[in-house]
Amino acid sequence: MRAIVISGYGNPDKLELREMPRPVIADHEVLVEVHAAALNPVDAKIRAGKMWPLLTYKMPLILGNDIAGIVSETGKRVTRFRPGDRVFATLDKRRLGAFAEAVAVSEEYLAPVPAHLSFAEAAALPLVGLTVYQALQLVNFQPGQKVFIKAGAGGIGTFAIPYAKSRGAYVATTTSTANMGWVSKLGADLVIDYKKDRFEDLLSGYDIVLDSVDGEDVCRGLQILKPGGHLIALAGPPDAKFAHAFGANLFVQLACAALSWRETITAAMKGIHYHFLFVYPSGEQLRDIAQMVEQGAWKPVVDRVFAMDDMKAAFSYLEVGRAKGKVILSVK
Ligand SMILES: NC(=O)c1ccc[n+]([C@@H]2O[C@H](COP(=O)([O-])OP(=O)(O)OC[C@H]3O[C@@H](n4cnc5c(N)ncnc54)[C@H](OP(=O)(O)O)[C@@H]3O)[C@@H](O)[C@H]2O)c1
């Protein structure tokens, strides 16, 4: 089968489209013929070796986290899926492989694709949808709470805004001048142009900050939260609590504690909870999300679709950091 593979970490030039053996499924797994896969910033970080030492991989490695496709084979212990079912999932970060014509996926990670979504639209959902779902669950979100979602135009933002609104949040977000009108249509109560204004000068008394901007000082978000509020960092820095729960060794736990000491201490001094969240796969949660999507809570925002042969252009486009919604790979 054709797959997008790396044999060592590095820039997009490391990407190869080549023949790889088709996966053999275990008893609890399903073989999915991949029709579409989504690119996520984490795919670029893994390719570049930035997730080491949290995630280490054997080479050659088939990249990719998000899939949508059709079940072609099921393991002996699989009970919920049959050949021909339209399914989608985000994969386990320790066992990637979405950017390939077929992938073996644990039954536990899969959910049926909502009937009205194409494969490209469905692939846009799992990783960002589960991240936002798990973030709100982590902080026991309640309707009526004020949620600040940074980067409204990105993959996370374009899911998080309508999803949080559908669950009864008051939502503020940021975007660049060019995207102001477009992001407003996603339903946020307040859209801030980060090219003109600093959000911390305009916002206060927030319950939750969802921070997903690489390289921006996470502590800025602490300024708008009320005591008892929660800052959920998605782009880092990871903290020791997360590293421990992830099963990382003591060295990595200490390294994470050192990386996040400033955020953790500043938050604690203000009576705010600092969390680093790393999304995990869950078919059960994806079913919940799919149900909300079927009720109209989210419309897919697909920015560009690339062919597998254009994988280098797809990664380069994603890594510029200006994608509006999701970047998709068409596999079949
Ligand atoms: N920890 C986890 O489990 C997890 C899960 C998902 C994502 N993430 C991380 O979250 C980050 C975002 O992911 P994503 O999928 O949303 O990325 P993305 O789709 O590539 O984000 C691109 C968007 O970011 C916006 N942006 C860039 N700089 C900004 C700034 N300073 N302020 C506001 N908006 C800005 C851009 O909008 P403009 O063009 O308008 O600037 C663009 O639309 C990545 O670091 C990713 O790795 C982590």
The ligand as an SDF file (V2000), in Angstrom:
LIG
                    3D

 48 52  0  0  0  0  0  0  0  0999 V2000
   -2.0950   19.0780   23.2210 N   0  0  0  0  0  0  0  0  0  0  0  0
   -2.9730   18.5770   22.3430 C   0  0  0  0  0  0  0  0  0  0  0  0
   -3.5600   17.5200   22.5340 O   0  0  0  0  0  0  0  0  0  0  0  0
   -3.2520   19.3600   21.0930 C   0  0  0  0  0  0  0  0  0  0  0  0
   -4.3310   19.0150   20.2720 C   0  0  0  0  0  0  0  0  0  0  0  0
   -4.5670   19.7950   19.1370 C   0  0  0  0  0  0  0  0  0  0  0  0
   -3.7420   20.8740   18.8390 C   0  0  0  0  0  0  0  0  0  0  0  0
   -2.7010   21.1500   19.6560 N   0  0  0  0  0  0  0  0  0  0  0  0
   -1.7960   22.2680   19.3850 C   0  0  0  0  0  0  0  0  0  0  0  0
   -2.5500   23.4640   19.3150 O   0  0  0  0  0  0  0  0  0  0  0  0
   -1.9490   24.3430   18.3770 C   0  0  0  0  0  0  0  0  0  0  0  0
   -2.9910   24.8010   17.3900 C   0  0  0  0  0  0  0  0  0  0  0  0
   -3.4920   23.7020   16.6610 O   0  0  0  0  0  0  0  0  0  0  0  0
   -4.4460   23.9600   15.4240 P   0  0  0  0  0  0  0  0  0  0  0  0
   -4.7780   22.6450   14.8290 O   0  0  0  0  0  0  0  0  0  0  0  0
   -5.5530   24.8670   15.7890 O   0  0  0  0  0  0  0  0  0  0  0  0
   -3.3980   24.7410   14.4660 O   0  0  0  0  0  0  0  0  0  0  0  0
   -3.6340   25.4680   13.1030 P   0  0  0  0  0  0  0  0  0  0  0  0
   -4.9350   25.0640   12.5200 O   0  0  0  0  0  0  0  0  0  0  0  0
   -2.4200   25.2760   12.2870 O   0  0  0  0  0  0  0  0  0  0  0  0
   -3.7170   27.0220   13.5250 O   0  0  0  0  0  0  0  0  0  0  0  0
   -3.5950   27.9690   12.5380 C   0  0  0  0  0  0  0  0  0  0  0  0
   -4.3270   29.2160   12.9700 C   0  0  0  0  0  0  0  0  0  0  0  0
   -3.6620   29.8540   14.0590 O   0  0  0  0  0  0  0  0  0  0  0  0
   -4.0050   31.2230   14.0120 C   0  0  0  0  0  0  0  0  0  0  0  0
   -2.9970   32.0000   14.7420 N   0  0  0  0  0  0  0  0  0  0  0  0
   -1.6640   31.9890   14.5470 C   0  0  0  0  0  0  0  0  0  0  0  0
   -1.0540   32.8260   15.4210 N   0  0  0  0  0  0  0  0  0  0  0  0
   -2.0320   33.3720   16.1790 C   0  0  0  0  0  0  0  0  0  0  0  0
   -2.0580   34.3010   17.2640 C   0  0  0  0  0  0  0  0  0  0  0  0
   -0.9220   34.8390   17.7560 N   0  0  0  0  0  0  0  0  0  0  0  0
   -3.2400   34.6080   17.8200 N   0  0  0  0  0  0  0  0  0  0  0  0
   -4.3860   34.0780   17.3480 C   0  0  0  0  0  0  0  0  0  0  0  0
   -4.4430   33.2160   16.3070 N   0  0  0  0  0  0  0  0  0  0  0  0
   -3.2720   32.8540   15.7420 C   0  0  0  0  0  0  0  0  0  0  0  0
   -4.0480   31.5500   12.5390 C   0  0  0  0  0  0  0  0  0  0  0  0
   -5.0470   32.5260   12.3330 O   0  0  0  0  0  0  0  0  0  0  0  0
   -4.6490   33.9540   11.7180 P   0  0  0  0  0  0  0  0  0  0  0  0
   -4.1760   33.6460   10.3080 O   0  0  0  0  0  0  0  0  0  0  0  0
   -5.8950   34.7390   11.7960 O   0  0  0  0  0  0  0  0  0  0  0  0
   -3.5310   34.4640   12.5710 O   0  0  0  0  0  0  0  0  0  0  0  0
   -4.4170   30.2300   11.8720 C   0  0  0  0  0  0  0  0  0  0  0  0
   -5.7360   30.2200   11.3970 O   0  0  0  0  0  0  0  0  0  0  0  0
   -0.7590   23.5810   17.7810 C   0  0  0  0  0  0  0  0  0  0  0  0
    0.4040   23.8970   18.4960 O   0  0  0  0  0  0  0  0  0  0  0  0
   -1.1140   22.1330   18.0530 C   0  0  0  0  0  0  0  0  0  0  0  0
    0.0020   21.2870   18.1030 O   0  0  0  0  0  0  0  0  0  0  0  0
   -2.4200   20.4110   20.7640 C   0  0  0  0  0  0  0  0  0  0  0  0
  1  2  1  0
  2  3  2  0
  2  4  1  0
  4  5  1  0
  4 48  2  0
  5  6  2  0
  6  7  1  0
  7  8  2  0
  8  9  1  0
  8 48  1  0
  9 10  1  0
  9 46  1  0
 10 11  1  0
 11 12  1  0
 11 44  1  0
 12 13  1  0
 13 14  1  0
 14 15  2  0
 14 16  1  0
 14 17  1  0
 17 18  1  0
 18 19  2  0
 18 20  1  0
 18 21  1  0
 21 22  1  0
 22 23  1  0
 23 24  1  0
 23 42  1  0
 24 25  1  0
 25 26  1  0
 25 36  1  0
 26 27  1  0
 26 35  1  0
 27 28  2  0
 28 29  1  0
 29 30  1  0
 29 35  2  0
 30 31  1  0
 30 32  2  0
 32 33  1  0
 33 34  2  0
 34 35  1  0
 36 37  1  0
 36 42  1  0
 37 38  1  0
 38 39  2  0
 38 40  1  0
 38 41  1  0
 42 43  1  0
 44 45  1  0
 44 46  1  0
 46 47  1  0
M  CHG  2   8   1  16  -1
M  END
$$$$
